[in-house]
Amino acid sequence: MHNQIHEFQQLIPVNTPLGEGYLLYICNPGMYTNACYAVVLEDGRIRHFMDHQVTVVRNDTLQIQPKESDESRCEPRRDP
């Protein structure tokens, strides 16, 4: 089975258990395994987190807005 890795062209701001940082890439080793998120933290450390440990931070520049019903998670705004 092949690992799938997606490297972002633009860094995505995220919250982690160790604080805020920027998402570098996602590695998905298979459909029965959680994805692994590589994050560079504000202090420069690079750490890996599982998908349940990472949430996207609101960012108006990237058009990321929280859902009206759930302020704890964010998703990209869809323009009509």
HUHUFEN-V795961 format. One record per run of one state. SS is the DSSP state (@ for helix, = for strand, . for the rest). FROM is the first residue (numbers start at 1). LEN is the number of residues. Records with the same first field share a line. If there is no record, write none. Layout:
SS = FROM-LEN / FROM-LEN
This chain:
. = 1-3 / 17-2 / 29-7 / 42-4 / 54-1 / 57-2 / 60-4 / 67-7 / 77-4
= = 4-13 / 19-10 / 36-6 / 46-5 / 55-2 / 59-1 / 64-3 / 74-3
@ = 51-3
